[in-house]
Amino acid sequence: MNDELAISKLIPIIAPFLVIQLILMVIAITLCIKAEATRGPKPMWILIIIFVNIVGPVAFLIAGRRNER
């Protein structure tokens, strides 16, 4: 019974992080697929975005994209 109570109190704390992770992942994958060139192979970036949680999408958004000017 105490386990159920503890889990029900954790859900409101964890839910916003899951939503932020999902939004970052969708944005990063979309940008990666649409980009003509990235710093490194696209399949590698997609795997990093998916499996490295919040750090993966942020790393792609900061370092993976090339400036297209």
Stockholm file with secondary structure:
# STOCKHOLM 1.0

chainA/1-69         MNDELAISKLIPIIAPFLVIQLILMVIAITLCIKAEATRGPKPMWILIIIFVNIVGPVAFLIAGRRNER
#=GR chainA/1-69 SS CHHHHHHHHHHHHHHHHHHHHHHHHHHHHHHHHHCSCBSSCHHHHHHHHHHSTTHHHHHIIIIIBCCCC
#=GC SS_cons        CHHHHHHHHHHHHHHHHHHHHHHHHHHHHHHHHHCSCBSSCHHHHHHHHHHSTTHHHHHIIIIIBCCCC
//
